[in-house]
Amino acid sequence: MGTQASSLDDDMPGEIDFSKGTRGKFHQPGAKLSLPVYLDDQVQAKLAALASAKGIELSTLVNDLLRKDIELMELSR
């Protein structure tokens, strides 16, 4: 790597010193990242009502619905 900053580094102040930093200090091999999923307000309200009526968590209902959709997509191939 060169010493010249790329255009992506434009927002990094020059006075920050990483010379005593430790690479990978917080790295955990095999760590799983759960991505947030944002639902439209109307969809979330409807699903929350359905989950509540069934006495289950919203995430459980959404996962069940997605599993069924995935299965249907795979069957239609």
RAVENWO-V442116 format. One record per residue. RES is the residue in three letters. SS is DSSP state (2 for helix, 1 for strand, 0 for the rest). OMEGA is omega as a letter, one per 20 degrees, with the letter a starting at -180 (none if undefined). BURIAL is b if it has 16 or more other ideal C-beta (glycine too) atoms within 10 Angstrom, else e. Layout:
res=RES ss=SS omega=OMEGA burial=BURIAL
res=RES ss=SS omega=OMEGA burial=BURIAL
This chain:
res=MET ss=0 omega=r burial=e
res=GLY ss=0 omega=a burial=e
res=THR ss=0 omega=a burial=e
res=GLN ss=0 omega=a burial=e
res=ALA ss=0 omega=r burial=e
res=SER ss=0 omega=a burial=e
res=SER ss=2 omega=r burial=e
res=LEU ss=2 omega=a burial=e
res=ASP ss=2 omega=a burial=e
res=ASP ss=0 omega=a burial=e
res=ASP ss=0 omega=a burial=e
res=MET ss=0 omega=r burial=e
res=PRO ss=0 omega=a burial=e
res=GLY ss=0 omega=a burial=e
res=GLU ss=0 omega=r burial=e
res=ILE ss=0 omega=a burial=e
res=ASP ss=0 omega=r burial=e
res=PHE ss=0 omega=a burial=e
res=SER ss=0 omega=r burial=e
res=LYS ss=0 omega=r burial=e
res=GLY ss=0 omega=r burial=e
res=THR ss=0 omega=r burial=e
res=ARG ss=0 omega=r burial=e
res=GLY ss=0 omega=a burial=e
res=LYS ss=0 omega=a burial=e
res=PHE ss=0 omega=r burial=e
res=HIS ss=0 omega=r burial=e
res=GLN ss=0 omega=a burial=e
res=PRO ss=0 omega=r burial=e
res=GLY ss=0 omega=r burial=e
res=ALA ss=0 omega=a burial=e
res=LYS ss=0 omega=r burial=e
res=LEU ss=0 omega=r burial=e
res=SER ss=0 omega=a burial=e
res=LEU ss=0 omega=r burial=e
res=PRO ss=0 omega=r burial=e
res=VAL ss=0 omega=a burial=e
res=TYR ss=0 omega=a burial=e
res=LEU ss=0 omega=r burial=e
res=ASP ss=0 omega=a burial=e
res=ASP ss=2 omega=a burial=e
res=GLN ss=2 omega=r burial=e
res=VAL ss=2 omega=a burial=e
res=GLN ss=2 omega=r burial=e
res=ALA ss=2 omega=a burial=e
res=LYS ss=2 omega=r burial=e
res=LEU ss=2 omega=r burial=b
res=ALA ss=2 omega=r burial=e
res=ALA ss=2 omega=r burial=e
res=LEU ss=2 omega=r burial=e
res=ALA ss=2 omega=r burial=b
res=SER ss=2 omega=r burial=e
res=ALA ss=2 omega=r burial=e
res=LYS ss=2 omega=a burial=e
res=GLY ss=0 omega=r burial=e
res=ILE ss=0 omega=r burial=e
res=GLU ss=0 omega=r burial=e
res=LEU ss=2 omega=a burial=e
res=SER ss=2 omega=r burial=e
res=THR ss=2 omega=r burial=e
res=LEU ss=2 omega=a burial=b
res=VAL ss=2 omega=r burial=b
res=ASN ss=2 omega=r burial=e
res=ASP ss=2 omega=r burial=e
res=LEU ss=2 omega=r burial=e
res=LEU ss=2 omega=r burial=e
res=ARG ss=2 omega=r burial=e
res=LYS ss=2 omega=r burial=e
res=ASP ss=2 omega=r burial=e
res=ILE ss=2 omega=r burial=e
res=GLU ss=2 omega=r burial=e
res=LEU ss=2 omega=r burial=e
res=MET ss=2 omega=a burial=e
res=GLU ss=2 omega=r burial=e
res=LEU ss=2 omega=a burial=e
res=SER ss=0 omega=r burial=e
res=ARG ss=0 omega=none burial=e
